[in-house]
Amino acid sequence: MLDTPDAVMAALRENDARPYGRTRTVTAEELAEAADQFEDTEIRSMALLELMEAYEFDGERTKTPVVFARVLKLWDQDPDGFSEWARHQVFWRFKWVADALKENPDVPLAAIERWHTELRDRYRGADFDLQPYYAQRYHLAAQTGVGVQDAYELWAARPRSEMSDCHACETRAAALHFIAAGDDARALDVLVPVLDGRSGCEQEPYLSQAVALLPLVRQGRLDEARSCHLSGYRYARGKVAMQAAIGRHLEFCALTGNEPRGLELLAENRDLFAYTGEPESRLAFLVGVEVLVAALAGAGHGELAVSGPAGSAWTVDTLLAHVRTEAEALAARFDARNGTDAVGDARRARLAAEPLLAEPLALGVRATAAPEVAAAPAVAPAPRREAEPEPEDFTDLVLRARELDLLGHPDGDRLWQRIAERVAAEGFTHPEDPRLGSRARLHAELVEQQAHLALERDEYAEARTGMLAAAELFEQAGLPGRALMIRARVLVVGLDEDEASGGASGGDEASGGAPGGDVASGEASGGGEASAGDKPGPDWPALDDALRRAEELRAAAGNAVEGGMTDDDYLIVLQSRAYAAHHDLVEALPEPSAETTARFEEAVGRYRETAAELGSARRSATSRQYTADAAARQGRLAEAVAELRDVLARLDDAELPWHTPRVLGLLGQVLLQSGEWAQAAEVFHRALAEASRWGDDSYPYAPTYMMLGHACMQTGDAGGAVRALSEAAARFDRQRGGAVEEAAQVRLQLADVLRATDRTGDAVAVLESVLLDAGAAGLDVRLLAQARLDLARGLADLEEYRDAAEEYLRLADVVAGWEDQETHTMVACEATVTLAHAGRWDAAEAALARARQAHERSPQVDQLAGTLRELAKLTVREQGPDGLDAALARIAEADAVAETAARLGQEHTDWYLRGASHYERGRCLAIVDRHEEALAELELAIPAYEKGGDQAEAPRAEAVRLAAVIEGGDLGRTKAAVARLTAAIARCEAAGLPDAVRILTDLRGRFAE
């Protein structure tokens, strides 16, 4: 019941703790009404100020002037009835009203001018500096476009004062000024203290991160732009007060080739269409939507279904028309009010912006509400070379395509596509040219090309069907050698279809498991693949029969093209056997039989020797890649490296550079396996660059980027790792059918790198995208559990304890039934601490009980004891002296856990458990000002830690630090503290602990002053 001032005040305090949103706003309205029943200025002013704040941060800013008018009336009637906090808020919120009036096009310009005068006069009367007044004058000038530079200088030249906007918000406003002037570099320099965390507020750095997005991209600072998007959008998502920032994130997605991500953002923020209480912010949101859907419409996706205002189904075209109409009308209302075209011009400038990047910027997060609006990017540093010219004459076109096929040139596919188009065109007549051959032969070639395309898509059944049809057509066309070659390839198509991407066979034709397969997609070579179990292996009798028949054809018809078998067709028959032998060897690792090894050596050796005899550098390179891969998988890494480097040299001599990317990819894997991280990274970069240069769309970009990320991680190049892993994840997403498992694994690795480099917000955004993905339910249960654990830890690091606790509890339910209960114990322990941090003590007790039960089944001594100590600390911090007994009881329980472990022989770290209990007991006693007892406990912690040897030096130094703080600071015994610290500093120097040396030295300096 809100029938007393105390009840209303208590309700106001409770509402103030709620997050901004509809619930808080409605409650604030009810409390303002309830406060009006009392003749108590303090209660009424507090209720009105709470209501005004709720409107300000819930997209209802146009309502704040009316509420503030009531506040101002109370102030003028009874200023002494305002608390000191409320008095400050009265003058502070004059600026809120100025912003609200400016942002409402229905408020006349004269009314805004009058309010500015009111603000100025009130500030002067209260002896406040006028810098905030000049700031408001500038904000209005920036909107109208009149006298902008003069207004900026009048504001920026004045020093900040008590009533100035927060430093972060003023910094953002200054940056926007420079962006509008076209000076991105200066704008970003201005934003540095906000973006690096030195300056912030309720909505910062998140608003500034949105502002910085496009300037960062335009300045080529793509890593920073990616980070600003990940952490900035995560905070802004769904918040009405952040709708302008969300509009900027949508615009960023559209201009960096991330339209699929933009559509996902649009779906997540669909409710914002319903909020009209902040017209200027709404316009900024609508223009962001407009930029996104206009880009999609321009790319031909007008019929694509998208999210829009509730109550209707929307396509790109219909949403664009709707948003364009409203945004144009809203901008016109501002311009009519202001008497200028500035707002409309700003909108038109945003809409006219061209894409900022030639290829999509990989963001690291998965976009699930997305069409394939762009081809997979190639971020390698080499430009694509000029494409093979296309002959006009049809016969010349076919002859050139055949020639390129023999060379394995990547432009061959494009020429065959053009041939297929010309053959299918109305009125096509097959030329009667002996060089071209029969129409039946050309038809067979075109069917074969379609089968090759199916192979590139890993559609093995369709590929086999197409290849067998092509073989039959070649037979009918009088080309039995070509038919035989294709049937030999069919025998090995898809041998590796159940593996990630096959072995590191390193072939030179993107044939999806047929001769000339891909570079391996996962771990580096060496160690082999797991057995395929019941999966059928190669049909060796059929392969041997194909070779026998190929030799008969060659003997009967020589090397004639018509009716016999060409050298290259014969080599592919040999390659099929070599590929099958390589497959068998890989499947048999780590201990292949003598028969398997002998077959591999015979098949690959024969293929290699014949390729050399027939002068085929291309086929010779393929054979040697099989040999190199086998050597690497069997641990002969130096031999593999030498072989591959020689292959590269021979391809260079033969002027076949388009075959080098796959060789480089395999070489990079072997170097990675060898621990040659820097060399591996360099080689992977070259592989990607060359694959991009030659336009090889079948190259395994995703796994190569993933391995490049691993190499960068090992060399300490965190930025390179983030870029490579983000690109790998994006490319796995775009694979036909979606490589969901592989993409998720890469994102977990990416999140690890981000957390390790203090970019936890980015890491959390990446992990959320894994768990929120529609395909997450199909992921391996342990992979999914790891993602949830990493997310929970990241949320806890961000002090988002309630959300972290929910993740932990979900995870605990998942792992409770696992046989290895160590995980259950760990999760329950971490959930306990997080729940306590969130203030959910009853839930923390329940989680602790769960941890104890799991510990009984699968002891995790160090973790359970650590959880109890952490609870002790949090209890004292929460309850003060009243919680000391409970806290000490927690520590006693931790000691009991350690004693039980010692008695039962359970694994534990005895020296750490003993030292940590004394340390935590001392800290709890210090918190409640029982300093002598606290110091005594720390005196026990220090020698207990010493029993741990070198690994105990860091916790020992911390115990010394806290002892010195109590001794010198709380007890006033500074000389003793300095002596203690001096000895500890020398010890830390000897132990190689520079951070501890710095901390202890700084503390000693304060006591020595």
Secondary structure, 3 states (H helix, E strand, C coil): CCCCHHHHHHHHHHHHCCCCCHHHHHHHHHHHHHHCCCCCHHHHHHHHHHHHHHHHCCCCHHHHHHHHHHHHHHHHHCHHHCCHHHHHHHHHCHHHHHHHHHCCCCCCHHHHHHHHHHHHHHHHHCCCCCHHHHHHHHHHHHHHCCCHHHHHHHHHCCCCCCCCCCHHHHHHHHHHHHHHCCCHHHHHHHHHHHHCCCCCECCECHHHHHHHHHHHHHCCCHHHHHHHHHHHHHHHCCCHHHHHHHHHHHHHHHHCCCHHHHHHHHHHCHHHHHCCCCHHHHHHHHHHHHHHHHHHHHCCCCCCEECCCCCCCEEHHHHHHHHHHHHHHHHHHHHHHHCCCHHHHHHHHHHHCCCCCCCCCCCCCCCCCCCCCCCCCCCCCCCCCCCCCCCCCHHHHHHHHHHHHHHCCCCHHHHHHHHHHHHHCCCCCCCCCCCCCCHHHHHHHHHHHHHHHHHHCCCHHHHHHHHHHHHHHHHHCCCHHHHHHHHHHHCCCCCCCCCCCCCCCCCCCCCCCCCCCCCCCCCCCCCCCCCCCCCCCCCHHHHHHHHHHHHHHHHHHCCCCCCCCCHHHHHHHHHHHHHHHHHHHHHHCCCCCHHHHHHHHHHHHHHHHHHHHCCCHHHHHHHHHHHHHHHHHCCCHHHHHHHHHHHHHHHHHCCCHHHHHHHHHHHHHHHHHHCCHHHHHHHHHHHHHHHHHCCCCCCCHHHHHHHHHHHHHHHCCHHHHHHHHHHHHHHHHHCCCCCHHHHHHHHHHHHHHHHHCCCHHHHHHHHHHHHHCCCHHHCCHHHHHHHHHHHHHHHHHCCCHHHHHHHHHHHHHHHCCCCCCHHHHHHHHHHHHHHHHCCCHHHHHHHHHHHHHHHHHCCCHHHHHHHHHHHHHHHHHHHHHHHHHHHHHHHHHHHHHHHHHHHHCCCCCHHHHHHHHHHHHHHHHHHCCCHHHHHHHHHHHHHHHHCCHHHHHHHHHHHHHHHHHHHHHHCCCHHHHHHHHHHHHHHHHHHCCHHHHHHHHHHHHHHHC
